[in-house]
Amino acid sequence: MLASQLPILIVLLCLGTVAKAAVVRSGREPDAAQLGPAVLIPGRFRAPALLVCAAGELALAAGLLLTTHPAVRWATVAFFAISTYVLMELRRRRPDAGCGCFGEVSSAPVGVRSIARTTVMTGMAVMTVWAPVPGWVAFAQPSWGMLLAGLAVLVVLSPEVEELVERARHRAPCEQRPGPAESVMLARLRASGVWRAHRAELASAEPYDSWRELCWRFFVFKNHQEDDVVFAVFTAGRRPAVRVAVVEAGSETLPSYTPVSA
């Protein structure tokens, strides 16, 4: 049972390696969704950082596959634990950025599901520390019950699944797809916890302005101090990410926005 999650960890680490290498190899300037935490470092170091992370994931996958050495097992635990912290920090500092876990497929902004997924993977890695067999044995003799249970949990917690379904249906990235109607996006905003947390601050429940930019639909309201309260709703997914910011009355530039929720 302790070795049951080794195949999942090895496959996901390999997928992460391939996705990050593909982003760098494409030669295009990666966007925030593709970069993930690398968006927080200076531009010239981003591609090397992605390659270093890819190499580390590949090394961990190889170690889990071929050995039972405790150093490899604990290094995997540390990798996923640190990833959880980094995603929490990324969500706080760059709420528009995706996790970058699987390259351009990880386009949804970092949310509770992405953070919960790395937390679950940390737990899976802890299970494997005392597994008596290497990963190749777990592949050859899988514990189907535990394996499928772990896989089901990760599927539920993976926004990438919805993105892949959307791409299969529309064959275009979200910024190029016709988004839901404005009324639909407004309904999704009003169903969110972010809206409920800030509804009392608004002078009116109806926005006085709305527009779409790339993968986001923006709604602007006035609060009781006549400041602008701007909600951003991600256009993909049935339960999209929602962000909110306040710009004080008289401010003229975007940098004056003060984030009140991430």
N, C-alpha and C positions, 0 to 999 in steps of 0.2 A: 504493500500500500504506500509506503514512503516514497517509492520510486515512480508512482503512478503519474505524477505531473512532469516528470523529466521530458517526455516527448513534446509536450506543449511548450515548455520553456525553450527547448532547443529549436523548435520550428519557429517560434516567434522571434528569437534572437537572430536567426538566419534571415527571416523576412525583413527585420529592421536593418540588418547589414546591407542587404540587396537594395532596399528602398533608399537608404542614405547615399550609397554609392551611385545610384541612378540619378539622384538629384544633382550631385556634383558633376557626374559625367555628362549630363545634358548640356552643360556649358551656358545655360541661361541663368539669369540672376534669380535665385530662389525667392519666393515670397515668404511672408511670415508663417503661413501654414506649413510650408515645407521645411523651414528652418527649425521650428520648435524653439527650444531653449537657446540655440545658437543665435537667435535674433537679438539676444541681450548683449552680445559681444561685438567689437568693432568689425566692420565689413570685411576687411582683408583677412581676418582670422576665421571667418565663418565656414568656408569650405574645408580648411584643414581640421576645424573642430568636428565637422560632420564625419570626416574620414577617420579621425581618431576614435570617435564614438563607434563607428561601424567596425573598425578593427577590434575594439574592445569587445563588442557584442559577438563577433566571430570567434574570438579567442575563448570567451566564456562558453559559447555553444560547443566548440571543439572539446573543451575540457569536460563539460558535462557528458558529452557523447562517449568519450574514450576513457575517462578516469573516474575514480571515487575519491580523489584527494580532497581533504577538508578545505584546503585553501581555495580551490576552485568553487566549491559549494558555498563557502562563506563570502567569497568575492561576488557571486551571483546575488546572494541576499543583499549585500551592500549596494550593488548596482541598482536593484529595483527599489530599495529603500531611499537611496539618494534621488532616484528618478521621481519618486513620489514627492519629495520635498521640492525638487526643482520645478515640477509642474505646478505645485501650489504657489511658488514664488512667481512663476511665469503668468499664472492666472491673475495674480495681484498686480504685477507691473505692466504686463502687456495683454489685457483681456481680449484683444483682437486676434492674437496669435494662436495657431493650432499647436498640437503637441509635437508634430514632426516625427512621431514614432514610426510611421510607415510612409514617409515621404509625402508626395502630393495628395495621397488618399486621406491623410489626416488633416483635412482642411477645416473641420469644425473647430471653433474656439475651445480652448481647454475648459472643461466643465467638471462637474462632480463625477460623472461617469468615467472620464479619463483618469482622474485621480484615484477613484475607487478601483479601477482596473489595475493600476500599478501597485496599489495596496494589496489586492488579491494575489498578484504575481509575487509580491514579496513573501506572502504567506506560503505560496506554493514552493518558493525557493527554500524557505525554512524547512518545509517537509522533507526536501530532498537531502538535507545536510547529513542525515543519518541513514540514507538509503544504502543498502549493502552492495548494490550493483551499479555499473555505469549505464549511461543512457542507451547504448546500443542493445543492451539486454532488455531494457524497458520497452524499446521499440519491437523487439522480437517476441517478447512475452508480455503484452500490455494488460493492465488491469482495467478492463473496458468500463466497468461501472464508474470508478473514480475518474478515469480519463474523460469520459463523456460528460460527467457532472462538471468537472473543471472547465471543459470546453464550452459548455452551455452558459456558465456564469460569465466567461469572457466575451462570448458573443453578445449577451445582453448588455454588457458594459462597454462595448466597442462602437463608437459613433461611425467608425470606418465602414461598418456593415451597411448602414443606411446610405453612406456616400457611394458605395459600390453599387447598391441597388439603383440609386438615382442615376449614376453614370450609365448603367446598363439600359435604363429607360430612355435617357435623354442624350447620351453620347456627347456631353459637353460639360466643362467645368461650371460650377454654380454661378460664377459671374457672367456667363454667357447664356444661361438658361432663362426662359421667361419665368419670372417668379410668381408666387401666389398673388392674388388680388390684394389691393391695399386693405380692404375690409377684412380679409382673412388674416393678414399679418397683424392688424389692430386687435382682432379677437385673440390671437395667440399672445400678444403682449398682455392683454387684460387677464389672461389665464395664468400668467407667470407670477412667481413669488416676488420678483423684483417690483412688478407693478403694485402688488398688494402692500409691499413695504413702503412705497412712496406715494400711494394714491392720496393720502390725507394732505400731502403738501401741495397738491395741484389746485389751482383756482377753477379749472374746468376739466371734465373727463374727456373732452374732445380736443384733438390736436389742432393747432392753428397752421401747422406746416408739416409736410411729409415729402420724402424723396428716397430714391434708391441709389446706393453707391456700391458697386461690386456685389458682394454677397450679403449686404446689409440693407435693411429698410429702416429709415430714421423717422421718428415722430417727435415733434416739438410741442411742448405745453408751457404754459405760464404757471408759476407758483404764486403764493400769496404775497411774495416780496417783488413780484414782477420780473423775477429772473427766469431765464429759459431753462427748462428741464428737458433734456434730450435723451430719448430712449432709442437704442439700436437693437433691432431684432434680426437674428441670422435667418436668411431666407430658406435654408435647407433643413429638413428634419421636421417631424411632427411636434417635437418638444424642443424648439430652437433655443439657442443661447440668447440671453437678453442682457444688455448692459445699459447703464444709465449714467449721465453726467449732468452737472449744472454749470451754466455760464452766467455770471453775474450781469445784471443790467448795466449797460454801457460798455461792456467788453466788446471788442471788435475782431479778435483773432482767435483761432482754434486753440493755441497754447494756453489761453486763459481759462479753458474748461477745467473745472475741479471735479475729479471723479468722486462719487459718493457711494458707488457700489461696483464690485468687480465679480 
